[in-house]
Amino acid sequence: SGAQRVHDPELLRVQAIKVLSDLKSDRFDTSIFTPLLDSNNPRVQFHAALAAGKHGVKGAFQPLLALAERLKPNEVYLRHAAITGLAGSASAGQLTALRSHENEIVRLCAVVALREKKDAGIAEFLTDSSVWVAAEAARGIHDDWSIPGALPALANALGQNHDERFVRRALNANLRLGRSANALRVAKYVHNSQAAPAMRAEALDTLANWIGPPLLDRVDGRRRDLGRRDPQPIAKAIAAAISKVLKSGDNTLIAKAIALSTQLKIDLESDALIALLENRKAPSSLRVVALQGLNTGPAVTYALQAKEVDLRSVGVRMLALKDETGALPILDNVLRRSKSIREQQHALGTLALMKSNGAKDTIGSMAASLSTGGVPAPLRLDVIEAATQLGVTNQLAGFEKNRDPEKYTDQFVECLEGGDPVAGLEVIKTHIYAQCVRCHKLDNSKGGSIIGPNLKSVGGKGREYILHSMIEPNKLITEGYGTINVQMKGSDEVIGGQFRKETKTHIEVRLPDKKVLKLKKADIALKTPVVSIMPTMGNILSKRQLRDVIEYLSGLKEK
């Protein structure tokens, strides 16, 4: 009963500890918490440990250590309390000395307590035999505000532990330190046969970010402005190690290595690149990277004659950057005769980069024919973008005049076809403002949001429907997914939630806690129109992104 709970001595002891914990240390003898750490009641132990840490109780180290030694892996709350107690009452030396303790949980508690104290002694645990403890040490050194004094030790530990949590932080520690020796260590890790393939690829990605590290940390997302770095000493340091990657036989690593060498202007063995370019069994994406790495006249000539669209497209762009006169007839031929939309789109993108009058004439002519339907629908956006980039927008006047000003979706008609479904899925999953997957699922997999309708079969409704629903979401609300506010008669309370359905007698509203209310229509005083919580994507995504998303969604036709 309630009366029994009030007189429960253990509950009263807990409340007493909490009250004392909030007092200043000079108001009472803080050693009172120490014997309570040995209580048989977990709640008493929990609050006593927190209080001991808060007041820095001298003499609490051994009782807290004993508490940690008794912990089981699933006692996470008591573990948190023990860590807090140790962080506040133990010295850094006492905690570091626990690196040789036989109990894994004790060592883990020491690591997190050292992290709380921001003490570089945490580096002693990077070589711990427990993957759990070592990874926690790496996290403590690297994440959040970090422990700068221990960062070099973490960087040096690359290759000692192959747990992904550890490796990512060790790689990034080298990136943050940024010296040539750090870059060489990362480059050598690429050849570590015991490392996971994904982590060897991550090492090359780390090097690709070396000269201009991103503002948002690649591991924990914290903003760190590391500034730009001189590429020459870095390139010199890693050249030999990167050249060896070409002999690895791993296409993913080879592609990344060639791209990195191009970025840093590292001279790779031309014979190996030529062999890769001419290897018809190799993926075209890899052959493209080899072409870009060579960047020679013979290599470009070879690419222009290749059967693969990607090779031809990249080859003609490389030619255009050096010889616009020579590239122009090739690009004209692609636009007139190629059966590949992707190749034609790439040709338009290349023309947009050129400065010659010939390029402007070609794009201007196509822009003028937009109004008469002379340009295939998948190319309309590319022509508009090229015309805008080359400054021949006057030729777009006829097409723009044909848009219906009363029809908002008509302002986006060029987005209906020609997108890249892979890029579209990337937008759906990762666009920071669109946040599509926060509300929508794309299949029948478990989990995911049910705020918006499942899009698994939206492709069956057609591209125009998809465009309309993205641009004017309030005009196409799927039944059961709008929001509504309802005020009942005789009440000032407003009930707001997701409008599920309406019958002759009731309205169903799903509340934020997922509870569904059936409201009698006869009892409703006021209700708002059903509206969509989805913002118009026309204000968030570029037209190219819209086109890519439509291309992806139009392929979703699961029943």
N, C-alpha and C positions, 0 to 999 in steps of 0.2 A: 504494500500500500504506500501512499504518499508519505504518511507519517513514519513508516518504517524506513523509507529512503532518507528522510531528513535526519534520523538518528543513526544512520549507518556510519560507524566510526571511520571507515576507510574513505567514504565520500566526504566526511567532514575534514579529514586529514588532507585530502586533495584540495579542497577549497581553501584551507589554511595555507597550504604551500603557495597557491596562486595569489593569495592576498599578500603574503610575505614577499613573494617574488617582485611585486610591484612597488615595494618600499625601497628607499635608498639603503645602500649597504651599511651606512653608519648608524642606522636605526635599530639594528638587531645583530645577533651573532649568526653570520651566514653559514657557519659550520653545521647548523641544525639540519641542513639538507643532506649532509654526507651519509648518516646512517640510514636515511630513508631510501637510498639507492639499493639497499639490500632487502627491501620489502618484498613480500610475496605477492603484493598487489601490483599488476602492471601499470595501472593508472597512477599510483603513487610514485613508482619508479620513473614513469614518463615525466611527470611534472617536476619531480625532484631533480632529474637530470637537466631539464631545461633551466630550472632556477639556478643550479650550480654553475651552468655555463654563463648565464646572464650576469651573475654576481662574481664570476671568477673565483670561486671558492678554492682556497688553498687546501691541499690535502684531499681533494676529491678525485685526483687522478687515479689512484689505485682502485677505489670503489667503482669508478666509471669503467676502468679497464676490465674489472671483474664482470660488470654488467655486459660489456661488449663480448666477453668470452662466452657468456651463457646464451647469447642471441642465436636464434635459428634464422635461416634465410628468409622466411616469410614474415618475420617480425619487423616490418619496415618502419612502423611508427616508433617503436623502442629504439631501433637503429638510428633514426633521425634524432631522437632525444639524446642518445649516447654521443653522437657526433657533435651536437650543439654543446653538450656539457664539456667534451674534450676540447673543443675549439676555444671555449671561454676560460677553462681552468687549467689546462695543461700547457707546458712550454713547447716551443717548436722542437727543442732537443728531445724532450720526452716522446713526442709524436714520431719524430724521424727514427728514433731508436726502435720503434715497433716494426721496422721493415723486415726484421728477422723473426718476428713472431710467427708461430706455427699456425695460428688461426687466421683463415682467409678473411673472415668478417672483421676481425680486429684490425687487420692491415687496411681493409677498405675504409673503416671508420677513421683511421689515422690519415689516410689520403684526403678524405673529404674535409676533415678538420683542418688539415694544413692548407687546403684550398680556401677555407673560410678565413684563415689567418693570412692568406696571400704570401705564404712562405716558400722560398725556393727549395727547401728541403724535400718538397713533394717529388722532386726529380729522382730521389733515391728509389722510388717505387716504380719507375719506368721499366725496370728489368725484372719486375716481380714475376714469379712463376705462374701466377693466376692471370689469365687473360682479362678477367673482370677487373681486378685491381689495377693492372697496367693501363687498361683502357680508361679507367676512372682518373688515373694520374694524368694521362694525356689530355683528357677533357678538362681537368682542373687547371692545367698549365695553359692550355690554348684558349678555352672558351670565355665568353663574356669579357670582363676587363683584363683577363689573363694574368699570368705571373711572369713578367718580362725576364726576371733573373733566371728562370728555368727554361725559357724558350730555346736557347741553344742546345740544352741537353735533350729536349724533345726532338729537335732537328737532327741531332747526331744519332738518335735512336732509330732512325728510318732503316728498315730492313731487319730489325731485331724481333719484331712482332708483326704477324701477318693478319691480325684482326682488323677488319675494315675501319672500325671506329678509331683505332690507334693509327693506322696508316694514313688516313685522310688528314689527321691532325699533324702527323709528323711531316707529311709533304707540305702542308700549308705553313708549318713553322719555318721550313726552309724558304718558302716563298716570301714570308713576312720579313725574314732576316735579309734576304735578297743579295747576298754576296756571291761572287763567282764560285767559291767553294761549295756553297749551298746548291747552286744550280748544277754543278757537277755531280754532287751526291744524288740529286733527283734523277739526273740523266743516267747514272749507273744503275739506279733502281729499276729502270725499264728493262734491264737485262737480268734481273733477279728471277731465276727459274722457279723459285719457291713462291713467288708472289702471285696473287690472283690476276688473271688477265685484265680484269676491269681496273685493278689498281695500277697495273703497268701502263694502261691507257690513261689513267688519271694523272700519272706522273708526267706524261707528255702534255696533257691539258694544262697542268700546273706550269710547265715551262712556256707554254703558249701565252700564258698570262703574266709572264715575268717582267716584261718591259713596261707594261701599263696595267698593274694589278687593279681589279675592279674595286670600286668603293665599298661594295657590300661583300663582306668576307665569304669565301667560297664554301666554308664549312658551317659557321654558325650565323651568318647573315648580318653580323654587326658591322657598322660603318667604320672602316679603317682606311684613312687616306695615306697610302704608302708612297705616293708620288710616282713619277716616271723615272726609268733607269736607263743608263747608257747600254745599248744593245751590243756594242763591240766586244767588251770583255766577257760578256756572258756567252756570246756566239763562239768566241775563241776557246772558252773553257769546255764547252759541251760538244764541239764539232766532231771529235773522234767518236764519242759515245753515240751520237745521233746517226752518224754514217753507218755504224755497225747494225743499226736497226733494219736497214734494207736487206740484210741477210737473214733476218729472223724467221721469215716465212709466214709471219702473222700479218694479214692484209690490213687489219685495223691499225696496228702499230705502224706499219709502213706508211699508210696514208697520213697519219698524224705526224710522223717524222718528216715526211716530205713537205707537208704544209708548214711545219715549224722551221724547216731549213729555208724555205722561201721567205718566211716572215723575218728571220734573223740574217738572211743572206749568207747562209752556210753553204759552201760548195760541196755538193755530194758527188759521188762517182757517177759520171755521165753514162758510162757503159751500163751500169745497173738500172739507171732511169730509162735508158733507151730500150733495154730488154723488157722492162715493165710496161712501157708504152706500147710496144709491139706484141705483147702477150695477149692474144685474143681470148684466152681462157680466164684472164684476170677480170675482176669486176670493172665496169666502165668508170665507176667513181674513182677507183684506184689509178686507172690509166689517165684520167683527167688530172689527178694530182701529180703524176709523173710528168705529164705534158707541161703543167705549170712550173714544175721544178726545173725542167730543161729550158723552157722559154727560148728556143732557138728556131731559126728559119726552117731547117729540115724537119724539126719536130712539128711545127705548125703545119707545114705542107703535108706531112703524113696524116695529121689529124683531119685536115680538110677533105681528105679522100677516104676517111674511115666510114664504115657502115653505121657506127653508133652515133645517134643524134647528139649525145652529150659531148662527145669528142669533137664533132664538127662545130657545134655551137661555141664551145670554149675556144677552139682553134680560130674561128673567124673573129671572135672578139679580141683575141691576142693580136691577130693581124691588124685589126682596125685601130688598135692603140698605137701601132707603128706605121701603118700604111693605109690611110683611109681610102685613097684612090683605088688601091688593089682590093680592098674589102668590099667596097660598095656594090660592084656587080655580083659578087657572091651573095650578098645579103638580099639584093633585088631578086635573084634567082630563087632563094629560099622562100621569099614571100609569094612568089608567083607559082612555084612548082612543088614545094615540099608538102607532103601529106601529114606532117607532124605538127600539131598545134603547138606543142612545147617548143619545137625548133623555131617556128614562126614567132612565138612570143619572145624567145631569146634574141632573135634577129631584131625585133623592134626595140628591145632593151639596149642592144648594141648600137643601133642607129641613134638612139637618144643620147648616147655618150659622145657622138661624133660632132665635129664642128663645121664640116664641109657643107656647101650649098646643096650638094647632091643628096645628103642625108635629109636636109630640111625639105627638099623638093619631094622626096619619096614619102616622108611622113605627112607633109602638107597635102599631097594628093590623096592619101588614104583617109586623112581627117575629113577632107571635103566630101568623100564618098560615104561617110558614115550616115549622113542624112538620107541617102537613097538606098541604104541597106547593102552597100557594096563591100562592107567589111564583115567577115564571119563573126557571129556573136561572141565566141570565146576570145576574140582579139580586140574587141571594142575598148575595153579599159586600157589595154596596152598602148593602143593608138592614141587615146586621149592623154595618157601620161607622157608618152613620147612627144606629142605635139606641145604639151605644156612645158616640158623640159627644154625643148628646142626653140620656144618662143614663136610658134606658128599657130597660136590659138584662134586667130581670125578664121582659120579654115574649119573650126569647130562650130561656127555660128549656126549653120543650118541644123546640125544635130541638136544643139542646145535649144533652138527655136521649136523643135518638134516635141520637146518635153511638155507634158501636161502640167501646168502650174498648180492645178487643183488636185493632182494626184501625187502625193508625197513619194510613193514608191517609184514613181517614174524618174525621180532624181537619182535613182540607183540602178537603173535598168542594165547598165553595163556590168553590173556585178553578178548577173544571173548565171553566166557560164564562163568556163576557162580557168577556174581556180585550181589550186594545188591541195588535194585532200589531206596530204601529210601535214602541210603547213596549217591547214584548217583545224586539224585535231590538236595541234600544238597551241593554237590560239585558244581553243575551247578549254584546254587543260591548264594553261599557264598565264593567260592574260590577266595582269594584275588588277585591271579595272572592270573588265567584262565579268570575270568570276563565274563563268558558265556552270562549272561543275559544282558550285556551291548550291545550286538549285536543281540541276538536271542530272539524270542518269542517262547513259547511252546504251545500256543493255539490261539483261536480266540478272546481272551479278548481285550478290548480297551486299548490303550496305549502301552507302551513297545517299544523296538527298532526295526527299520526296516533296520538297517545297514546290517545285515545278514539275510539269509532266515528263515522263520518260520519253526520250527522243529516239528510241530504238527503231521506230517505224515511220519517222517523220518524212523520210525520203519518198514514201508512197503518196504524199500529198502534193508533191510537185515543187519546183524551184520557186515559182511565184508565191506560193503559200509561205515557204520558208523565209523569203525576203520580206514579205508583208509582216509576218509575225515578229521578225527581228527589228524592223523599222517602226512599225506601229503596233506594239504589243497590246495596247488597250483596245484595239479593234478586232483582235483575234484571240480571245481568251478561251483556252481549253476548259471545258466544263469541269468544275471542281477545283480550279486552281487560281481563281481570282480572290481578292480580299474584300471584305465587307464590314461595315460597322452598323450595329443594330441597337436601337433603344426601345425597351419594352414599355408598355403603358404603365403608368403609375410608378415609374422608376427613373432616377436621373443617371443610373449606371449605363455606360455604353459598352456593349459586347462587341469586341473586334476579333476577327479571325479569318480563316480561309473558308471561302464560300464553297461548300461541297456540292449541294444540289437543292433544288426547290421542287416541291410537290404541290398539289392543290391546297394542302392544309398546313404544310410545314416548310421551314427553311433549316437546312443543316449547316452548322458553322463549326469548323475544327479550330479549337483554341491552341495557343502556343504550346501547352502541355500535352497536346495530342488528343485531348478529350473532345468528343464530338457532342455538340448540343443540338437537340431538335426543338426549334422554337416555333410555337404556333403562330401562324400568320395573323390570326385574329387578335393576338396579344401584342403585336408589334405596333409601336407608335410611329417610329421613323426608321428608315434604313437608307444607307448610301448606295449609289450605284456600285456594281462590282467592277473593281479595277485591278490591273496587273501590277505587281511589284517589280516587274522587269523594266529596266530603263530602256529607252530606244538606243539600239546599237549603232545607229547612224551618227550619234554624238560621241561614241566611245571608240569604235573601230574605224580604221581607214577603209577606203573602198576595196583595196587589195585584200585586206584581212576579211572583209565581208564576203568577197568572192571566194576566198579559200574556205571559209566556214560553210558557205552554201554548198560548195562542191563536196565537202565531207558529209554534211548532213543529208544531201540528196542521195547518198549511197546507203543510208540506213533504212533498210526495208524489211527488218525482222518482223515476223508475224507474232 
